[in-house]
Amino acid sequence: MVPSRFSDTSAGAGLKFNGDSSTAGMVLIKGGAFLIGGDNSQADKDKYPKHKVAVSSFWMDASEVTNGEF
């Protein structure tokens, strides 16, 4: 389960992590739906059937962060 702080309901409001509510240095990745899976003979057998997947919006750092920086 994805923590609620990364859901689209936290976009711009209520984002909290270790007491920090700042989104400075982060970008909002908008969620959406897409089709995934195989629909031709080039796909592996475990990629069938093609199906719809939905991903919620989430926040991501704009640049790489090392474990030490985190």
C-alpha distances in whole Angstrom, upper triangle without the diagonal:
4,6,9,12,11,11,14,15,15,18,21,20,19,17,17,17,19,21,21,21,23,22,25,25,21,21,19,18,18,16,17,18,20,21,20,22,26,29,32,33,32,28,27,27,24,23,24,24,23,20,19,15,14,12,11,14,13,16,17,20,23,25,24,23,24,22,26,25,22
4,6,8,7,8,11,12,12,14,17,17,16,14,14,14,17,18,18,18,19,18,21,21,18,17,15,14,15,13,15,17,19,21,20,23,26,29,32,34,32,29,28,29,25,24,25,25,24,21,19,15,13,10,9,11,9,12,13,17,20,21,21,20,21,20,23,22,19
4,5,6,7,11,11,10,13,16,15,13,11,11,10,13,15,15,15,17,16,19,20,17,17,15,15,16,15,18,19,22,24,24,26,30,33,36,38,36,33,32,32,29,28,29,29,27,24,22,18,16,13,11,12,10,11,13,16,19,21,21,19,21,20,22,21,18
4,5,5,8,8,7,10,13,12,10,9,10,11,14,15,15,13,15,15,18,19,16,16,14,15,15,14,17,19,22,24,25,28,31,34,37,39,38,34,34,34,31,29,31,30,28,25,22,19,16,13,10,10,9,11,14,17,20,22,22,21,23,22,25,23,20
4,6,8,8,6,9,10,9,8,5,6,8,11,12,11,10,12,11,15,16,13,14,12,13,14,14,17,20,23,26,26,29,33,35,38,40,39,35,35,36,32,31,33,32,30,27,24,21,18,14,11,10,8,8,11,14,17,19,20,18,21,20,22,20,17
4,7,8,6,8,11,11,10,8,9,10,14,15,14,12,13,11,15,15,12,11,9,10,11,11,14,17,19,22,22,26,29,32,35,37,35,32,32,33,29,28,29,29,27,24,21,18,15,11,8,7,5,6,9,12,15,17,18,17,20,19,22,20,17
4,5,6,7,11,11,11,9,12,13,17,17,16,14,15,13,17,18,14,13,10,10,10,9,12,15,18,21,21,25,28,31,34,36,35,32,32,32,29,27,28,28,25,22,19,16,12,9,6,5,5,8,11,15,17,20,21,21,23,23,25,23,20
4,5,5,9,10,11,10,13,15,19,19,18,15,15,13,17,18,14,12,9,9,8,8,11,14,17,21,22,25,29,31,34,37,35,32,33,34,31,28,29,28,26,23,19,16,13,10,6,5,6,9,12,16,17,21,22,22,25,25,28,25,23
4,6,8,8,8,9,12,15,18,18,17,14,15,14,18,19,16,15,11,13,11,11,14,17,20,24,25,29,32,34,37,40,39,36,36,37,34,31,32,31,29,25,22,19,15,13,9,8,9,11,15,18,20,23,24,24,27,27,29,27,24
4,6,5,6,5,9,12,15,14,13,10,11,10,14,16,13,12,10,12,12,13,16,19,22,26,27,30,34,36,39,41,40,37,37,38,35,33,34,33,31,27,24,21,17,15,11,9,8,9,13,15,17,20,22,21,24,24,26,23,20
4,6,8,7,11,14,17,16,14,11,11,9,13,14,11,10,7,10,9,11,15,18,21,25,26,30,33,35,38,41,39,36,37,38,35,33,34,33,30,27,24,21,17,14,11,8,8,8,11,14,15,19,21,21,24,24,26,23,21
4,7,7,11,14,17,15,13,9,9,8,11,13,11,10,9,12,12,15,18,22,25,28,29,33,36,38,41,44,42,40,40,41,38,36,37,37,34,31,28,25,21,18,15,12,11,10,13,14,15,19,21,21,24,25,26,23,21
4,6,9,12,15,14,12,8,9,9,13,16,14,14,12,15,15,17,20,23,27,30,31,35,38,40,43,46,44,41,42,43,40,38,39,38,35,32,29,26,22,19,16,13,13,12,15,17,18,22,23,23,26,26,27,24,22
4,6,10,13,11,10,7,9,10,14,16,14,15,14,16,17,18,21,25,28,31,32,35,39,41,44,47,45,42,42,43,39,38,39,38,36,33,30,26,23,20,16,14,13,12,16,17,19,22,23,22,25,24,26,23,20
4,7,10,9,8,5,7,8,11,13,11,12,11,14,15,17,20,23,26,29,30,33,37,39,42,44,42,39,40,41,37,35,37,36,34,31,28,25,21,18,15,13,10,9,12,13,16,19,20,19,21,21,22,19,17
4,7,6,5,5,8,9,12,14,13,15,14,17,18,19,23,26,29,32,32,35,38,41,44,46,44,41,41,42,38,37,38,38,36,33,30,27,24,20,17,15,13,11,13,14,17,19,20,18,20,19,20,18,15
4,5,5,7,9,10,13,14,13,15,15,18,20,20,24,27,29,32,32,34,38,41,43,45,43,40,40,41,37,36,38,38,36,34,31,27,24,21,18,17,13,12,13,13,17,18,18,15,17,16,17,15,11
4,6,9,11,13,15,16,16,18,19,21,23,24,28,30,33,35,35,38,41,44,47,48,46,43,42,43,40,39,41,41,39,37,34,31,28,25,22,20,17,15,16,16,19,20,19,16,17,15,16,14,11
4,6,9,12,14,16,16,19,19,22,24,25,29,31,34,37,37,40,43,46,49,51,48,45,45,46,42,41,43,43,41,39,36,32,29,26,23,21,18,16,17,17,20,21,21,19,20,19,19,17,14
4,6,9,10,13,13,16,16,19,21,23,27,30,32,35,35,38,42,45,47,49,47,44,44,45,42,40,42,42,40,38,35,31,28,25,22,19,16,14,15,14,17,18,19,16,18,18,18,15,13
4,7,9,12,12,14,14,17,19,21,24,28,30,34,34,37,41,43,46,48,46,43,43,44,41,39,41,41,39,36,33,29,26,23,20,17,14,12,14,14,16,18,20,18,20,20,20,17,15
4,5,9,9,11,12,16,18,20,24,28,30,33,34,37,40,43,45,47,45,43,43,44,41,39,41,41,39,36,33,30,26,23,20,17,14,11,12,12,13,16,17,16,19,19,19,16,14
4,6,5,8,9,12,15,17,21,24,27,30,31,34,37,39,42,44,42,39,40,42,38,36,38,38,36,33,30,27,24,20,17,14,11,8,9,9,10,13,15,14,18,19,19,16,14
4,5,8,11,14,17,20,23,27,29,32,33,36,39,41,43,46,43,41,41,43,40,38,41,40,38,36,33,29,26,23,20,17,14,11,11,9,9,11,14,13,17,18,18,15,14
4,7,10,13,16,19,23,26,27,31,31,34,37,39,41,43,40,38,39,41,38,36,39,39,36,34,31,28,26,22,20,17,14,10,9,6,6,8,10,11,14,16,17,13,13
4,7,9,13,15,19,22,24,27,27,30,34,36,38,40,38,35,36,38,35,33,35,35,32,31,28,24,22,18,16,13,10,6,5,4,5,8,11,11,15,17,18,14,13
4,6,9,13,16,19,21,24,25,28,31,33,36,38,35,33,34,36,33,31,33,33,30,28,25,22,19,16,14,11,9,6,6,6,6,10,12,14,17,19,21,18,17
4,6,9,13,16,18,22,23,26,29,31,34,36,34,32,33,35,32,29,31,31,28,25,22,19,16,13,11,7,6,5,7,9,9,13,15,16,20,21,23,20,19
4,6,10,13,15,18,19,22,26,27,30,33,31,28,29,31,28,26,27,27,24,22,19,16,13,10,9,6,5,6,7,10,10,14,15,17,20,22,24,22,20
4,7,10,13,16,18,22,25,26,29,32,30,28,29,31,28,25,26,26,22,20,17,14,11,9,7,4,7,9,11,14,14,17,19,21,24,25,28,25,23
4,7,10,14,15,19,22,24,27,30,28,26,27,28,25,22,23,22,19,17,13,11,7,5,4,4,7,10,12,16,17,20,21,22,25,26,29,27,24
4,7,11,13,16,20,21,24,27,26,24,25,26,23,20,21,20,17,14,10,8,6,6,7,8,11,14,16,19,20,22,24,25,28,29,32,30,28
4,7,10,13,16,17,21,24,23,21,22,23,21,17,18,16,13,10,7,5,4,6,9,11,14,17,19,22,23,25,26,28,30,31,34,33,30
4,6,10,13,14,17,20,20,17,19,20,18,15,15,14,10,8,6,6,7,9,12,14,16,19,20,23,24,26,26,28,31,32,35,33,31
4,7,9,10,14,17,16,14,16,16,15,11,11,10,6,5,4,6,9,11,15,17,19,22,23,26,26,28,28,30,32,33,37,36,34
4,7,9,12,15,14,11,13,13,12,8,9,9,5,6,6,7,10,12,16,18,20,23,23,26,26,27,27,29,31,32,35,34,32
4,7,10,12,11,8,9,10,8,5,6,6,4,6,9,10,14,15,19,22,23,26,26,29,29,30,29,31,33,33,37,37,35
4,6,8,8,5,7,8,9,5,5,6,5,9,12,13,17,19,23,25,27,29,29,32,32,33,32,34,35,36,40,39,38
4,7,8,7,10,10,12,9,7,7,6,10,13,15,19,21,25,27,29,32,31,34,34,35,35,37,39,39,43,43,41
4,6,6,9,10,12,10,9,10,10,14,17,19,22,24,28,30,32,34,34,36,36,37,36,39,40,41,44,44,43
4,6,8,9,12,11,10,12,13,16,19,21,25,27,31,33,34,36,36,38,38,38,37,40,41,42,45,45,44
4,7,9,12,10,11,13,13,17,19,21,24,26,29,31,32,34,33,35,35,35,34,37,37,39,42,42,41
4,6,8,6,8,10,10,14,17,18,21,23,26,28,29,32,31,33,33,33,32,35,35,36,40,40,38
4,5,6,8,11,12,15,18,18,22,23,27,29,30,32,31,33,34,34,33,34,35,35,39,39,38
4,5,6,9,11,14,17,18,22,24,27,30,31,34,33,35,36,36,35,37,37,37,41,41,39
4,6,8,10,12,15,16,19,21,24,27,28,30,30,33,34,34,32,34,34,34,38,38,36
4,6,7,10,13,13,17,18,22,25,26,28,28,31,31,32,31,32,33,34,37,37,35
3,5,8,12,13,17,19,23,26,27,30,30,33,34,35,34,36,37,37,41,41,38
4,6,10,12,16,19,22,25,27,30,30,34,34,35,35,36,38,38,42,41,39
4,7,10,13,16,20,22,24,28,28,31,32,33,33,34,36,36,40,40,37
4,7,10,13,17,20,22,25,26,29,30,32,32,33,35,35,39,38,36
4,7,10,13,16,19,22,23,27,28,30,30,31,33,34,37,36,34
4,7,10,13,15,19,20,23,25,26,27,28,30,30,34,33,30
4,7,10,12,16,18,21,23,25,25,27,29,29,32,31,28
4,7,9,12,14,18,19,21,22,23,25,26,29,27,25
4,6,10,13,16,18,21,21,22,25,25,28,26,23
4,7,10,14,15,18,19,20,23,24,26,24,22
4,7,10,12,15,16,17,19,20,23,20,18
4,7,9,12,13,14,17,18,20,17,15
4,6,9,10,10,14,15,17,15,13
4,5,7,8,11,13,15,12,11
4,7,9,13,16,17,14,14
4,6,10,13,14,12,12
4,7,10,12,10,10
4,7,8,6,6
4,5,5,6
4,5,5
4,5
4
